Amino acid sequence: MFRPCVLIPVYNHEHAIGSVVARSLKYKVPCILVDDGSSKACAAVLDTVASNYPSDIVLLRHEKNQGKGAACLTGVQYAAQAKYSHVLQIDADGQHATEDIPKFLEAAFANPLAVITGYPIYDENIPALRFYGRYFTHVWVWINTLSLEIKDSMCGFRVYPVSHVIQLAQRQSVERRMAFDTDVIVRLFWEGVDIINLPTRVNYPVDGISHFRVWNDNLQISRMHAKLFFGMLARMPKLLRRR
């Protein structure tokens, strides 16, 4: 049975999260918020948001910040326990077009075993360095999958079949911080999961806050690509047969 929910990992986006939640709930889909060790100010906003929609929102908490990937995995684990079939992941800073939620869910309903992932169409506000820097990851993903099927592995607007992510996390160590989105989608591709790319407009970002740590996160992402590269080498015959 197709039973989706929205999953929003949150770390100190108190200025945007209320609007993101309100716009998401317009589509009558329950929402899981995961507070990833936010400040007291953000935690208070999340308490208020959750209390305003008691029948539509579940608020989960990490006492300390563990990273976006850890927050997403916490939300997916709860979704599995609550018998949701799919999670629609969306960022808390307001950059994603919530009006595309129905389009993403319709694609997931029609393709219940696939990952539906956003292919960003950026406005003029995206920093040029970030825009071109993404191609470093794009190229490595194309190498590590021997495929062009994943158009953008870094977009955090996507729909996962819950069972796929749970099974992957049980078998393998998945990245827990900013590299999560790329790591998970590459590993699911390796396992034969279909990837469906949908164009979606992205504003960058609404509340002016980015938690991307230039040195630490770039180092982590580089390490991830190295691990995936050696993983690809071990899977190369299988990947080439798929082509």
TIDREN-422330 format. One record per residue (C-alpha): residue number from 1; residue in three letters; chain; z, y, x. Coordinates in Angstrom, 2 decimals. Layout:
residues N
ATOM:pos:code:unit:zz:yy:xx
ATOM:NUM:ALA:A:Z:Y:X
...
end
This chain:
residues 243
ATOM:pos:code:unit:zz:yy:xx
ATOM:1:MET:A:0.00:0.00:0.00
ATOM:2:PHE:A:-0.92:3.44:1.30
ATOM:3:ARG:A:2.33:5.42:1.45
ATOM:4:PRO:A:2.10:8.37:3.88
ATOM:5:CYS:A:4.60:10.95:5.06
ATOM:6:VAL:A:4.41:14.07:7.23
ATOM:7:LEU:A:6.20:13.99:10.58
ATOM:8:ILE:A:7.10:17.23:12.36
ATOM:9:PRO:A:8.90:17.14:15.74
ATOM:10:VAL:A:10.78:20.43:16.22
ATOM:11:TYR:A:12.16:22.10:19.31
ATOM:12:ASN:A:13.12:25.78:18.94
ATOM:13:HIS:A:10.45:26.90:16.51
ATOM:14:GLU:A:12.79:28.56:14.04
ATOM:15:HIS:A:10.35:31.39:13.29
ATOM:16:ALA:A:7.48:29.14:12.22
ATOM:17:ILE:A:8.97:25.92:10.88
ATOM:18:GLY:A:9.86:27.21:7.41
ATOM:19:SER:A:6.27:28.22:6.73
ATOM:20:VAL:A:4.87:24.99:8.22
ATOM:21:VAL:A:7.11:22.89:5.97
ATOM:22:ALA:A:6.37:24.93:2.84
ATOM:23:ARG:A:2.61:24.71:3.42
ATOM:24:SER:A:2.81:20.98:4.14
ATOM:25:LEU:A:4.84:20.15:1.05
ATOM:26:LYS:A:2.17:21.72:-1.18
ATOM:27:TYR:A:0.37:18.38:-0.95
ATOM:28:LYS:A:3.26:16.37:-2.46
ATOM:29:VAL:A:3.84:14.21:0.63
ATOM:30:PRO:A:7.44:13.63:1.86
ATOM:31:CYS:A:8.35:15.15:5.22
ATOM:32:ILE:A:10.39:13.90:8.17
ATOM:33:LEU:A:11.72:16.63:10.46
ATOM:34:VAL:A:13.05:15.60:13.87
ATOM:35:ASP:A:15.22:18.23:15.54
ATOM:36:ASP:A:14.82:17.45:19.24
ATOM:37:GLY:A:17.99:19.11:20.51
ATOM:38:SER:A:17.09:22.60:19.33
ATOM:39:SER:A:19.23:25.72:19.76
ATOM:40:LYS:A:21.92:26.55:17.23
ATOM:41:ALA:A:19.65:29.17:15.68
ATOM:42:CYS:A:16.83:26.70:15.13
ATOM:43:ALA:A:19.22:23.98:13.97
ATOM:44:ALA:A:20.60:26.36:11.33
ATOM:45:VAL:A:17.09:27.15:10.09
ATOM:46:LEU:A:16.32:23.44:9.87
ATOM:47:ASP:A:19.50:22.85:7.87
ATOM:48:THR:A:18.44:25.56:5.43
ATOM:49:VAL:A:14.88:24.24:5.15
ATOM:50:ALA:A:16.11:20.70:4.49
ATOM:51:SER:A:18.63:21.89:1.89
ATOM:52:ASN:A:15.88:23.80:0.08
ATOM:53:TYR:A:13.88:20.60:-0.40
ATOM:54:PRO:A:16.52:17.86:-0.70
ATOM:55:SER:A:14.23:15.34:-2.39
ATOM:56:ASP:A:11.26:15.93:-0.09
ATOM:57:ILE:A:12.71:16.23:3.43
ATOM:58:VAL:A:14.64:13.96:5.75
ATOM:59:LEU:A:16.15:15.74:8.76
ATOM:60:LEU:A:16.84:13.63:11.86
ATOM:61:ARG:A:18.49:14.91:15.02
ATOM:62:HIS:A:18.65:14.33:18.76
ATOM:63:GLU:A:21.83:15.77:20.23
ATOM:64:LYS:A:19.94:16.64:23.43
ATOM:65:ASN:A:16.28:17.45:23.99
ATOM:66:GLN:A:14.40:14.25:24.79
ATOM:67:GLY:A:10.79:15.42:24.51
ATOM:68:LYS:A:8.05:15.51:21.92
ATOM:69:GLY:A:7.19:11.85:22.35
ATOM:70:ALA:A:10.79:10.75:21.85
ATOM:71:ALA:A:11.03:12.89:18.70
ATOM:72:CYS:A:7.79:11.41:17.33
ATOM:73:LEU:A:8.99:7.88:18.02
ATOM:74:THR:A:12.29:8.59:16.27
ATOM:75:GLY:A:10.33:9.80:13.24
ATOM:76:VAL:A:7.99:6.81:13.26
ATOM:77:GLN:A:10.92:4.40:13.50
ATOM:78:TYR:A:12.52:6.05:10.48
ATOM:79:ALA:A:9.19:5.93:8.64
ATOM:80:ALA:A:8.98:2.18:9.28
ATOM:81:GLN:A:12.50:1.65:7.94
ATOM:82:ALA:A:11.66:3.73:4.87
ATOM:83:LYS:A:8.51:1.63:4.26
ATOM:84:TYR:A:5.97:4.39:4.86
ATOM:85:SER:A:2.57:3.04:5.87
ATOM:86:HIS:A:1.31:6.12:7.75
ATOM:87:VAL:A:2.69:9.24:9.40
ATOM:88:LEU:A:0.73:12.46:9.55
ATOM:89:GLN:A:1.97:14.19:12.69
ATOM:90:ILE:A:1.71:17.97:12.84
ATOM:91:ASP:A:3.16:20.56:15.22
ATOM:92:ALA:A:6.05:22.82:14.28
ATOM:93:ASP:A:4.68:26.08:15.70
ATOM:94:GLY:A:2.16:26.73:12.93
ATOM:95:GLN:A:-0.97:26.26:15.04
ATOM:96:HIS:A:-2.42:23.51:12.83
ATOM:97:ALA:A:-4.33:24.05:9.60
ATOM:98:THR:A:-2.12:22.47:6.95
ATOM:99:GLU:A:-4.92:22.93:4.42
ATOM:100:ASP:A:-6.61:20.02:6.22
ATOM:101:ILE:A:-3.79:17.62:5.36
ATOM:102:PRO:A:-5.65:16.23:2.30
ATOM:103:LYS:A:-8.78:15.65:4.42
ATOM:104:PHE:A:-6.79:13.73:7.04
ATOM:105:LEU:A:-4.97:11.64:4.44
ATOM:106:GLU:A:-8.19:10.84:2.60
ATOM:107:ALA:A:-9.68:9.58:5.87
ATOM:108:ALA:A:-6.58:7.48:6.54
ATOM:109:PHE:A:-6.70:6.02:3.03
ATOM:110:ALA:A:-10.35:5.06:3.52
ATOM:111:ASN:A:-9.67:3.70:7.04
ATOM:112:PRO:A:-6.08:2.43:6.93
ATOM:113:LEU:A:-6.18:0.67:10.32
ATOM:114:ALA:A:-7.63:3.63:12.23
ATOM:115:VAL:A:-6.02:6.61:13.93
ATOM:116:ILE:A:-7.28:9.85:12.40
ATOM:117:THR:A:-7.09:12.55:15.05
ATOM:118:GLY:A:-7.87:16.23:15.06
ATOM:119:TYR:A:-10.74:17.66:17.06
ATOM:120:PRO:A:-9.71:21.32:17.55
ATOM:121:ILE:A:-11.87:24.28:16.70
ATOM:122:TYR:A:-10.04:27.15:18.43
ATOM:123:ASP:A:-9.88:30.79:17.49
ATOM:124:GLU:A:-10.12:33.60:20.03
ATOM:125:ASN:A:-6.36:33.57:20.73
ATOM:126:ILE:A:-6.28:30.46:22.90
ATOM:127:PRO:A:-5.60:31.34:26.56
ATOM:128:ALA:A:-8.70:30.64:28.64
ATOM:129:LEU:A:-6.68:28.71:31.24
ATOM:130:ARG:A:-5.31:26.36:28.59
ATOM:131:PHE:A:-8.73:25.93:26.96
ATOM:132:TYR:A:-10.52:24.92:30.15
ATOM:133:GLY:A:-7.50:23.08:31.51
ATOM:134:ARG:A:-7.72:20.64:28.60
ATOM:135:TYR:A:-10.98:19.34:30.03
ATOM:136:PHE:A:-9.07:17.86:32.96
ATOM:137:THR:A:-7.40:15.54:30.48
ATOM:138:HIS:A:-10.58:15.01:28.44
ATOM:139:VAL:A:-12.47:13.77:31.50
ATOM:140:TRP:A:-9.68:11.42:32.54
ATOM:141:VAL:A:-9.42:10.03:29.01
ATOM:142:TRP:A:-13.15:9.35:28.97
ATOM:143:ILE:A:-12.78:7.56:32.31
ATOM:144:ASN:A:-9.69:5.62:31.23
ATOM:145:THR:A:-11.33:4.43:28.03
ATOM:146:LEU:A:-14.86:4.06:29.44
ATOM:147:SER:A:-15.85:5.81:26.25
ATOM:148:LEU:A:-16.42:9.20:24.62
ATOM:149:GLU:A:-14.87:8.08:21.33
ATOM:150:ILE:A:-11.73:10.21:21.77
ATOM:151:LYS:A:-12.97:13.79:21.58
ATOM:152:ASP:A:-9.57:15.43:22.14
ATOM:153:SER:A:-6.55:13.35:23.09
ATOM:154:MET:A:-4.12:16.29:23.18
ATOM:155:CYS:A:-4.32:17.46:19.58
ATOM:156:GLY:A:-1.00:16.83:17.85
ATOM:157:PHE:A:-2.52:16.82:14.36
ATOM:158:ARG:A:-3.24:13.17:13.54
ATOM:159:VAL:A:-2.46:10.24:11.26
ATOM:160:TYR:A:-1.06:7.00:12.68
ATOM:161:PRO:A:-0.66:3.67:10.94
ATOM:162:VAL:A:3.10:3.20:11.38
ATOM:163:SER:A:2.84:-0.47:12.33
ATOM:164:HIS:A:0.44:0.28:15.21
ATOM:165:VAL:A:2.85:2.71:16.88
ATOM:166:ILE:A:5.91:0.53:16.31
ATOM:167:GLN:A:4.23:-2.51:17.83
ATOM:168:LEU:A:2.90:-0.49:20.77
ATOM:169:ALA:A:6.34:0.98:21.55
ATOM:170:GLN:A:7.90:-2.48:21.40
ATOM:171:ARG:A:5.43:-3.89:23.92
ATOM:172:GLN:A:5.01:-0.99:26.32
ATOM:173:SER:A:6.82:2.01:27.74
ATOM:174:VAL:A:5.26:5.01:26.01
ATOM:175:GLU:A:5.48:8.57:27.37
ATOM:176:ARG:A:8.40:10.46:25.86
ATOM:177:ARG:A:7.44:14.07:26.55
ATOM:178:MET:A:4.29:16.22:26.37
ATOM:179:ALA:A:2.04:13.40:27.57
ATOM:180:PHE:A:2.86:11.33:24.46
ATOM:181:ASP:A:-0.18:12.28:22.38
ATOM:182:THR:A:-2.65:11.31:25.09
ATOM:183:ASP:A:-0.79:8.20:26.24
ATOM:184:VAL:A:-0.46:6.72:22.75
ATOM:185:ILE:A:-4.04:7.29:21.63
ATOM:186:VAL:A:-5.49:5.81:24.84
ATOM:187:ARG:A:-3.25:2.73:24.60
ATOM:188:LEU:A:-4.10:2.23:20.94
ATOM:189:PHE:A:-7.80:2.52:21.81
ATOM:190:TRP:A:-7.31:-0.16:24.48
ATOM:191:GLU:A:-5.92:-2.44:21.78
ATOM:192:GLY:A:-9.03:-2.08:19.68
ATOM:193:VAL:A:-7.82:0.52:17.17
ATOM:194:ASP:A:-10.63:2.65:15.76
ATOM:195:ILE:A:-10.40:6.40:16.45
ATOM:196:ILE:A:-11.81:8.80:13.85
ATOM:197:ASN:A:-12.15:12.43:14.97
ATOM:198:LEU:A:-11.99:15.19:12.37
ATOM:199:PRO:A:-12.68:18.87:13.17
ATOM:200:THR:A:-9.80:21.18:12.37
ATOM:201:ARG:A:-9.13:24.83:13.11
ATOM:202:VAL:A:-6.29:25.58:15.53
ATOM:203:ASN:A:-4.51:28.93:16.01
ATOM:204:TYR:A:-2.65:29.29:19.28
ATOM:205:PRO:A:0.36:29.54:18.49
ATOM:206:VAL:A:1.76:31.42:15.48
ATOM:207:ASP:A:5.25:32.13:16.86
ATOM:208:GLY:A:4.14:32.85:20.42
ATOM:209:ILE:A:6.32:30.09:21.87
ATOM:210:SER:A:5.04:27.28:24.04
ATOM:211:HIS:A:7.31:24.65:25.54
ATOM:212:PHE:A:4.66:23.48:28.00
ATOM:213:ARG:A:6.24:23.51:31.47
ATOM:214:VAL:A:3.34:24.26:33.79
ATOM:215:TRP:A:4.53:22.40:36.89
ATOM:216:ASN:A:6.68:19.64:35.41
ATOM:217:ASP:A:4.39:18.78:32.53
ATOM:218:ASN:A:1.22:18.92:34.61
ATOM:219:LEU:A:2.88:16.58:37.13
ATOM:220:GLN:A:3.91:14.23:34.34
ATOM:221:ILE:A:0.42:14.30:32.83
ATOM:222:SER:A:-1.15:13.60:36.24
ATOM:223:ARG:A:1.16:10.61:36.72
ATOM:224:MET:A:0.26:9.37:33.25
ATOM:225:HIS:A:-3.47:9.56:34.02
ATOM:226:ALA:A:-2.91:7.62:37.23
ATOM:227:LYS:A:-1.02:4.88:35.34
ATOM:228:LEU:A:-3.72:4.77:32.68
ATOM:229:PHE:A:-6.43:4.56:35.33
ATOM:230:PHE:A:-4.94:1.41:36.85
ATOM:231:GLY:A:-4.41:0.08:33.33
ATOM:232:MET:A:-8.08:0.71:32.63
ATOM:233:LEU:A:-9.11:-1.20:35.76
ATOM:234:ALA:A:-7.25:-4.25:34.51
ATOM:235:ARG:A:-8.98:-3.92:31.13
ATOM:236:MET:A:-12.41:-2.93:32.41
ATOM:237:PRO:A:-14.24:-6.17:31.47
ATOM:238:LYS:A:-12.90:-6.00:27.92
ATOM:239:LEU:A:-13.71:-2.30:27.57
ATOM:240:LEU:A:-17.23:-2.81:28.87
ATOM:241:ARG:A:-17.79:-5.65:26.39
ATOM:242:ARG:A:-16.78:-3.30:23.57
ATOM:243:ARG:A:-19.47:-0.86:24.65
end
